[in-house]
Every structure is written in structure tokens, then in C-alpha cells.
Amino acid sequence: MSDFDRDSDQAKPSAWRKPLLGLAALALLALVFYGIYRFVTSDPGPQRKPVPEVVKLQLIPPPPPPPPPPPPQPKQEVEPPKEAFKAVVPQNEPPSPTPKSDAPPGPPALDAQGEGPGDGFGLAGRPGGGDWLGGGGGGGGGSAIGWYATLLQQKAQEAVQKQPRLIGRRYRVGVRIWFEYPQGVTRVELRESTGDPKLDELLRSTLRSMSLPSEAPPQGVVQPMVLQVTAT
């Protein structure tokens, strides 16, 4: 055998060995990539779902509601002092033996013991004097005068109660009232002082502004008329 043939026989195995090694390397790489692919895409199996943790919450009871406010106390209205008016009607003296006259009685009597017959002005002496609120006896004049004194008393009461500066004051005093019907009161005097000059003047001014009854005074009324004003 020649050297050429010997070299040809030695070259044949090396010619197919290289492709075989390349195929083996490719197969190995394919296996590696396949293994990685399977690892990545493989199903890890059913995953265990996490169990939520149960948190216990303890509710704090709300505070008790505040007690209801006490009901409002009813206001106690202070009633103003009631004004008491007392009409002072002095008793008429027994009729004198002189003939009865149709003329109305005269002015207040004099504080002296009368001597002899009355004077030309119809003034007769009477011990102690005093305010007259009525005429002579007989004829039912006393009842009519008392009725008119009651009407005058009501008007005086209305005037005093409407005066706010007299509310709450305490006093007891007699008053003399002169008037001209239907014009109104012309003069007011206090028989005694209340002890407070300002209160005295307030009473006088209040009664001077009072209105008269709508009824005319009966015949035989002699002025001043006397009222007892009391606030307790």
C-alpha cells in the first residue's frame, strides 16, 4: 500500500468525526435549553392559599348619654300690691228743727261750737269739723251719694294701677278730691302724709289726672269727697 492510500484511510475517520461532535454538542445544548424551559414553565402544583388572619376587635361601649336638663322652673309672677280704696262717708247729723230747705248743703262745717242760727252763707257750727260726703238726712240721698262714691273709687283705682311708678309701693292715706263734672278733677289733697314727700306728690298728680265717672254726680254731693287709699 502506498503512502497516499494510507493517508486517505487515516483522513476518513476525522472527516465524519467533526460533524458527529457538532451534532452531539447541539443535542446537549438542546437538552439544556429544554430543561430550563421545563423548569420555568413547569406547574409548581396547587399553591396553598394564605389563610387570612382573624383580628378580634373589642368594641368599647359608648359613654352613657348625659342626664336630661331639669325642666325649667315656672316663673313666679309677682302680683303688684292691690290698691284698696275706701270711701269715707261720715254720718249725717240729726236733722235740725229748722224747716227743710231744698238748697244743696253748704261747704265743710266749721271747727267750732255754733252759737245762734246759721250765717248767711249756710255755714253751721259743728264741733270737730270734717269732710262732708253727703247732704242732709232723708230722701235716700245717702244711698245715691254712696253709689257715686263707689264709681269715683273705681276711677281712682284705675288711675293708680296704671301708674308704673306706684307699683310695689306701700302706703295708707286718706285723700280729698274736688272735681267739676264733666271736666275732671280740679284739686287733690292728702289728709296725712305717707312719710315720703315724693310719694305724696306722685299720688296727688296721679289722682288729679284721673277721669270722672260718665254718670253725673247725684244732687246733694258736697265736695271734697274723701277716699281712703291703701296699698299693702
Short mmCIF file of the C-alpha atoms (twelve columns), coordinates in Angstrom:
data_MODEL
# 
_entry.id   MODEL 
# 
loop_
_atom_site.group_PDB 
_atom_site.id 
_atom_site.type_symbol 
_atom_site.label_atom_id 
_atom_site.label_alt_id 
_atom_site.label_comp_id 
_atom_site.label_asym_id 
_atom_site.label_seq_id 
_atom_site.Cartn_x 
_atom_site.Cartn_y 
_atom_site.Cartn_z 
_atom_site.pdbx_PDB_model_num 
ATOM 1   C CA . MET A 1   0.000    0.000   0.000   1 
ATOM 2   C CA . SER A 2   1.256    3.314   -0.915  1 
ATOM 3   C CA . ASP A 3   1.630    6.209   1.362   1 
ATOM 4   C CA . PHE A 4   -1.218   8.037   -0.401  1 
ATOM 5   C CA . ASP A 5   -3.666   5.303   0.371   1 
ATOM 6   C CA . ARG A 6   -2.512   5.169   3.937   1 
ATOM 7   C CA . ASP A 7   -3.104   8.874   4.373   1 
ATOM 8   C CA . SER A 8   -6.550   8.543   2.833   1 
ATOM 9   C CA . ASP A 9   -7.566   5.854   5.281   1 
ATOM 10  C CA . GLN A 10  -6.374   7.967   8.220   1 
ATOM 11  C CA . ALA A 11  -8.255   11.013  6.943   1 
ATOM 12  C CA . LYS A 12  -11.665  9.298   6.674   1 
ATOM 13  C CA . PRO A 13  -12.381  8.978   10.415  1 
ATOM 14  C CA . SER A 14  -11.528  12.613  11.077  1 
ATOM 15  C CA . ALA A 15  -13.849  13.745  8.326   1 
ATOM 16  C CA . TRP A 16  -17.057  12.349  9.890   1 
ATOM 17  C CA . ARG A 17  -15.927  12.775  13.494  1 
ATOM 18  C CA . LYS A 18  -16.259  16.581  13.500  1 
ATOM 19  C CA . PRO A 19  -19.864  16.657  12.330  1 
ATOM 20  C CA . LEU A 20  -20.682  13.997  14.867  1 
ATOM 21  C CA . LEU A 21  -19.196  16.068  17.648  1 
ATOM 22  C CA . GLY A 22  -21.136  19.118  16.431  1 
ATOM 23  C CA . LEU A 23  -24.380  17.175  16.482  1 
ATOM 24  C CA . ALA A 24  -23.644  15.917  19.978  1 
ATOM 25  C CA . ALA A 25  -22.952  19.452  21.154  1 
ATOM 26  C CA . LEU A 26  -26.192  20.693  19.601  1 
ATOM 27  C CA . ALA A 27  -28.122  17.877  21.230  1 
ATOM 28  C CA . LEU A 28  -26.577  18.709  24.567  1 
ATOM 29  C CA . LEU A 29  -27.471  22.361  24.205  1 
ATOM 30  C CA . ALA A 30  -30.996  21.410  23.197  1 
ATOM 31  C CA . LEU A 31  -31.322  19.280  26.302  1 
ATOM 32  C CA . VAL A 32  -30.050  22.123  28.460  1 
ATOM 33  C CA . PHE A 33  -32.467  24.621  26.940  1 
ATOM 34  C CA . TYR A 34  -35.300  22.123  27.188  1 
ATOM 35  C CA . GLY A 35  -34.542  21.541  30.857  1 
ATOM 36  C CA . ILE A 36  -34.538  25.255  31.531  1 
ATOM 37  C CA . TYR A 37  -37.775  25.652  29.628  1 
ATOM 38  C CA . ARG A 38  -39.412  22.858  31.581  1 
ATOM 39  C CA . PHE A 39  -38.208  24.308  34.845  1 
ATOM 40  C CA . VAL A 40  -39.544  27.700  34.028  1 
ATOM 41  C CA . THR A 41  -42.862  26.602  32.607  1 
ATOM 42  C CA . SER A 42  -43.491  23.681  34.906  1 
ATOM 43  C CA . ASP A 43  -46.596  23.920  37.160  1 
ATOM 44  C CA . PRO A 44  -45.421  24.069  40.742  1 
ATOM 45  C CA . GLY A 45  -48.610  22.403  41.850  1 
ATOM 46  C CA . PRO A 46  -51.518  23.809  43.750  1 
ATOM 47  C CA . GLN A 47  -50.378  26.731  45.802  1 
ATOM 48  C CA . ARG A 48  -51.601  26.967  49.313  1 
ATOM 49  C CA . LYS A 49  -53.809  29.944  49.700  1 
ATOM 50  C CA . PRO A 50  -52.838  32.149  52.591  1 
ATOM 51  C CA . VAL A 51  -55.315  31.979  55.398  1 
ATOM 52  C CA . PRO A 52  -56.361  35.483  56.410  1 
ATOM 53  C CA . GLU A 53  -55.529  36.264  59.949  1 
ATOM 54  C CA . VAL A 54  -58.588  36.860  62.076  1 
ATOM 55  C CA . VAL A 55  -58.225  40.020  64.082  1 
ATOM 56  C CA . LYS A 56  -60.551  40.301  67.031  1 
ATOM 57  C CA . LEU A 57  -61.793  43.817  67.667  1 
ATOM 58  C CA . GLN A 58  -63.290  44.634  71.016  1 
ATOM 59  C CA . LEU A 59  -65.852  47.392  70.729  1 
ATOM 60  C CA . ILE A 60  -65.729  49.937  73.526  1 
ATOM 61  C CA . PRO A 61  -69.264  50.718  74.676  1 
ATOM 62  C CA . PRO A 62  -70.208  54.371  74.148  1 
ATOM 63  C CA . PRO A 63  -70.443  56.552  77.235  1 
ATOM 64  C CA . PRO A 64  -73.915  56.898  78.725  1 
ATOM 65  C CA . PRO A 65  -75.891  59.899  77.473  1 
ATOM 66  C CA . PRO A 66  -75.853  62.946  79.719  1 
ATOM 67  C CA . PRO A 67  -78.844  63.297  82.008  1 
ATOM 68  C CA . PRO A 68  -81.608  65.465  80.603  1 
ATOM 69  C CA . PRO A 69  -81.618  69.038  81.831  1 
ATOM 70  C CA . PRO A 70  -84.068  69.769  84.605  1 
ATOM 71  C CA . PRO A 71  -87.347  71.217  83.428  1 
ATOM 72  C CA . PRO A 72  -87.450  74.999  83.597  1 
ATOM 73  C CA . GLN A 73  -88.989  76.326  86.707  1 
ATOM 74  C CA . PRO A 74  -92.185  78.231  86.058  1 
ATOM 75  C CA . LYS A 75  -91.748  81.897  86.575  1 
ATOM 76  C CA . GLN A 76  -93.493  83.120  89.632  1 
ATOM 77  C CA . GLU A 77  -95.202  86.290  88.683  1 
ATOM 78  C CA . VAL A 78  -95.137  88.799  91.472  1 
ATOM 79  C CA . GLU A 79  -98.525  90.327  91.662  1 
ATOM 80  C CA . PRO A 80  -98.485  94.058  92.218  1 
ATOM 81  C CA . PRO A 81  -99.939  95.175  95.505  1 
ATOM 82  C CA . LYS A 82  -103.641 95.597  95.351  1 
ATOM 83  C CA . GLU A 83  -104.826 99.105  95.789  1 
ATOM 84  C CA . ALA A 84  -107.597 99.323  98.308  1 
ATOM 85  C CA . PHE A 85  -109.840 102.349 98.232  1 
ATOM 86  C CA . LYS A 86  -112.299 103.049 100.951 1 
ATOM 87  C CA . ALA A 87  -114.863 105.757 100.539 1 
ATOM 88  C CA . VAL A 88  -115.276 107.540 103.838 1 
ATOM 89  C CA . VAL A 89  -118.859 108.632 104.226 1 
ATOM 90  C CA . PRO A 90  -119.389 110.467 107.547 1 
ATOM 91  C CA . GLN A 91  -122.682 110.037 109.268 1 
ATOM 92  C CA . ASN A 92  -125.113 112.873 108.844 1 
ATOM 93  C CA . GLU A 93  -126.139 114.706 111.947 1 
ATOM 94  C CA . PRO A 94  -129.757 114.529 113.092 1 
ATOM 95  C CA . PRO A 95  -131.918 116.996 111.170 1 
ATOM 96  C CA . SER A 96  -132.189 120.348 112.832 1 
ATOM 97  C CA . PRO A 97  -135.599 121.633 113.880 1 
ATOM 98  C CA . THR A 98  -135.359 124.326 111.220 1 
ATOM 99  C CA . PRO A 99  -137.520 123.840 108.143 1 
ATOM 100 C CA . LYS A 100 -136.002 121.631 105.479 1 
ATOM 101 C CA . SER A 101 -134.501 123.599 102.636 1 
ATOM 102 C CA . ASP A 102 -134.386 122.461 99.017  1 
ATOM 103 C CA . ALA A 103 -130.996 124.130 98.530  1 
ATOM 104 C CA . PRO A 104 -127.962 121.802 98.436  1 
ATOM 105 C CA . PRO A 105 -125.939 121.508 101.640 1 
ATOM 106 C CA . GLY A 106 -123.233 124.002 102.336 1 
ATOM 107 C CA . PRO A 107 -119.464 123.623 102.321 1 
ATOM 108 C CA . PRO A 108 -117.470 121.807 105.039 1 
ATOM 109 C CA . ALA A 109 -118.537 122.676 108.561 1 
ATOM 110 C CA . LEU A 110 -116.526 124.971 110.768 1 
ATOM 111 C CA . ASP A 111 -114.452 123.557 113.603 1 
ATOM 112 C CA . ALA A 112 -116.256 125.485 116.300 1 
ATOM 113 C CA . GLN A 113 -119.261 125.238 118.504 1 
ATOM 114 C CA . GLY A 114 -122.091 127.053 116.756 1 
ATOM 115 C CA . GLU A 115 -123.759 129.916 118.500 1 
ATOM 116 C CA . GLY A 116 -127.144 131.025 117.356 1 
ATOM 117 C CA . PRO A 117 -128.615 130.344 113.916 1 
ATOM 118 C CA . GLY A 118 -126.517 129.673 110.851 1 
ATOM 119 C CA . ASP A 119 -124.914 132.554 108.981 1 
ATOM 120 C CA . GLY A 120 -125.939 133.962 105.655 1 
ATOM 121 C CA . PHE A 121 -123.670 131.519 103.711 1 
ATOM 122 C CA . GLY A 122 -125.301 128.400 105.089 1 
ATOM 123 C CA . LEU A 123 -122.350 127.501 107.343 1 
ATOM 124 C CA . ALA A 124 -123.344 125.941 110.616 1 
ATOM 125 C CA . GLY A 125 -121.045 125.304 113.542 1 
ATOM 126 C CA . ARG A 126 -120.120 121.679 114.185 1 
ATOM 127 C CA . PRO A 127 -117.592 120.545 116.761 1 
ATOM 128 C CA . GLY A 128 -114.549 118.896 115.208 1 
ATOM 129 C CA . GLY A 129 -115.327 119.963 111.627 1 
ATOM 130 C CA . GLY A 130 -114.616 117.277 108.975 1 
ATOM 131 C CA . ASP A 131 -115.189 116.459 105.310 1 
ATOM 132 C CA . TRP A 132 -118.735 116.072 104.153 1 
ATOM 133 C CA . LEU A 133 -119.664 113.478 101.592 1 
ATOM 134 C CA . GLY A 134 -123.408 113.828 101.502 1 
ATOM 135 C CA . GLY A 135 -126.288 116.130 102.087 1 
ATOM 136 C CA . GLY A 136 -128.926 116.335 104.717 1 
ATOM 137 C CA . GLY A 137 -130.839 113.356 106.017 1 
ATOM 138 C CA . GLY A 138 -133.907 111.899 104.417 1 
ATOM 139 C CA . GLY A 139 -134.889 111.384 100.797 1 
ATOM 140 C CA . GLY A 140 -132.468 108.498 100.213 1 
ATOM 141 C CA . GLY A 141 -129.639 110.911 99.342  1 
ATOM 142 C CA . GLY A 142 -127.093 108.835 101.274 1 
ATOM 143 C CA . SER A 143 -127.579 105.799 99.036  1 
ATOM 144 C CA . ALA A 144 -127.111 107.833 95.840  1 
ATOM 145 C CA . ILE A 145 -124.002 109.505 97.213  1 
ATOM 146 C CA . GLY A 146 -122.546 106.172 98.309  1 
ATOM 147 C CA . TRP A 147 -123.204 104.792 94.838  1 
ATOM 148 C CA . TYR A 148 -121.374 107.722 93.237  1 
ATOM 149 C CA . ALA A 149 -118.520 107.378 95.742  1 
ATOM 150 C CA . THR A 150 -118.106 103.772 94.584  1 
ATOM 151 C CA . LEU A 151 -117.861 104.906 90.950  1 
ATOM 152 C CA . LEU A 152 -115.302 107.540 91.875  1 
ATOM 153 C CA . GLN A 153 -113.375 104.925 93.835  1 
ATOM 154 C CA . GLN A 154 -113.169 102.678 90.754  1 
ATOM 155 C CA . LYS A 155 -111.803 105.530 88.642  1 
ATOM 156 C CA . ALA A 156 -109.198 106.343 91.287  1 
ATOM 157 C CA . GLN A 157 -108.195 102.690 91.440  1 
ATOM 158 C CA . GLU A 158 -107.734 102.557 87.664  1 
ATOM 159 C CA . ALA A 159 -105.565 105.690 87.710  1 
ATOM 160 C CA . VAL A 160 -103.281 104.389 90.471  1 
ATOM 161 C CA . GLN A 161 -102.883 100.928 88.927  1 
ATOM 162 C CA . LYS A 162 -101.907 102.445 85.561  1 
ATOM 163 C CA . GLN A 163 -99.107  104.469 87.175  1 
ATOM 164 C CA . PRO A 164 -95.970  102.266 86.896  1 
ATOM 165 C CA . ARG A 165 -94.085  104.325 89.481  1 
ATOM 166 C CA . LEU A 166 -96.615  103.307 92.136  1 
ATOM 167 C CA . ILE A 167 -96.239  99.559  91.577  1 
ATOM 168 C CA . GLY A 168 -94.647  97.939  94.608  1 
ATOM 169 C CA . ARG A 169 -95.081  100.959 96.882  1 
ATOM 170 C CA . ARG A 170 -96.735  100.620 100.276 1 
ATOM 171 C CA . TYR A 171 -98.890  103.363 101.719 1 
ATOM 172 C CA . ARG A 172 -102.134 104.112 103.506 1 
ATOM 173 C CA . VAL A 173 -103.504 107.615 103.290 1 
ATOM 174 C CA . GLY A 174 -106.784 109.466 103.008 1 
ATOM 175 C CA . VAL A 175 -107.336 111.884 100.121 1 
ATOM 176 C CA . ARG A 176 -109.768 114.729 99.475  1 
ATOM 177 C CA . ILE A 177 -110.918 115.164 95.886  1 
ATOM 178 C CA . TRP A 178 -112.598 118.200 94.304  1 
ATOM 179 C CA . PHE A 179 -113.962 117.958 90.790  1 
ATOM 180 C CA . GLU A 180 -116.129 119.665 88.214  1 
ATOM 181 C CA . TYR A 181 -118.346 117.421 86.164  1 
ATOM 182 C CA . PRO A 182 -117.700 116.596 83.399  1 
ATOM 183 C CA . GLN A 183 -114.380 118.469 83.074  1 
ATOM 184 C CA . GLY A 184 -112.439 116.449 85.649  1 
ATOM 185 C CA . VAL A 185 -110.616 116.636 88.961  1 
ATOM 186 C CA . THR A 186 -109.617 120.144 89.945  1 
ATOM 187 C CA . ARG A 187 -107.871 119.592 93.262  1 
ATOM 188 C CA . VAL A 188 -106.425 116.761 95.386  1 
ATOM 189 C CA . GLU A 189 -105.212 116.951 98.977  1 
ATOM 190 C CA . LEU A 190 -103.819 114.301 101.284 1 
ATOM 191 C CA . ARG A 191 -105.358 114.174 104.735 1 
ATOM 192 C CA . GLU A 192 -101.998 112.954 106.063 1 
ATOM 193 C CA . SER A 193 -98.560  112.326 104.606 1 
ATOM 194 C CA . THR A 194 -97.260  108.904 103.625 1 
ATOM 195 C CA . GLY A 195 -93.884  109.850 105.095 1 
ATOM 196 C CA . ASP A 196 -92.336  110.235 101.642 1 
ATOM 197 C CA . PRO A 197 -92.772  113.687 100.043 1 
ATOM 198 C CA . LYS A 198 -92.092  112.303 96.557  1 
ATOM 199 C CA . LEU A 199 -94.718  109.603 97.025  1 
ATOM 200 C CA . ASP A 200 -97.189  112.218 98.292  1 
ATOM 201 C CA . GLU A 201 -96.714  114.334 95.171  1 
ATOM 202 C CA . LEU A 202 -96.942  111.286 92.897  1 
ATOM 203 C CA . LEU A 203 -100.265 110.292 94.455  1 
ATOM 204 C CA . ARG A 204 -101.624 113.826 94.091  1 
ATOM 205 C CA . SER A 205 -100.572 114.142 90.444  1 
ATOM 206 C CA . THR A 206 -101.915 110.678 89.597  1 
ATOM 207 C CA . LEU A 207 -105.320 111.353 91.125  1 
ATOM 208 C CA . ARG A 208 -105.511 114.810 89.528  1 
ATOM 209 C CA . SER A 209 -105.265 113.159 86.114  1 
ATOM 210 C CA . MET A 210 -107.945 110.530 86.808  1 
ATOM 211 C CA . SER A 211 -111.125 110.554 84.741  1 
ATOM 212 C CA . LEU A 212 -114.552 111.048 86.276  1 
ATOM 213 C CA . PRO A 213 -117.412 108.560 86.022  1 
ATOM 214 C CA . SER A 214 -119.577 109.012 82.964  1 
ATOM 215 C CA . GLU A 215 -122.598 109.409 85.232  1 
ATOM 216 C CA . ALA A 216 -123.276 112.841 86.629  1 
ATOM 217 C CA . PRO A 217 -122.995 113.168 90.413  1 
ATOM 218 C CA . PRO A 218 -126.325 112.998 92.229  1 
ATOM 219 C CA . GLN A 219 -127.862 116.057 93.736  1 
ATOM 220 C CA . GLY A 220 -126.627 116.756 97.221  1 
ATOM 221 C CA . VAL A 221 -122.957 115.805 96.741  1 
ATOM 222 C CA . VAL A 222 -120.775 118.172 98.725  1 
ATOM 223 C CA . GLN A 223 -117.087 118.401 97.975  1 
ATOM 224 C CA . PRO A 224 -114.473 117.340 98.765  1 
ATOM 225 C CA . MET A 225 -115.206 113.647 98.552  1 
ATOM 226 C CA . VAL A 226 -112.939 111.560 100.754 1 
ATOM 227 C CA . LEU A 227 -111.300 108.281 99.729  1 
ATOM 228 C CA . GLN A 228 -109.007 106.074 101.765 1 
ATOM 229 C CA . VAL A 229 -106.122 104.945 99.536  1 
ATOM 230 C CA . THR A 230 -104.270 101.855 100.761 1 
ATOM 231 C CA . ALA A 231 -101.604 99.689  99.116  1 
ATOM 232 C CA . THR A 232 -100.408 96.760  101.214 1 
# 
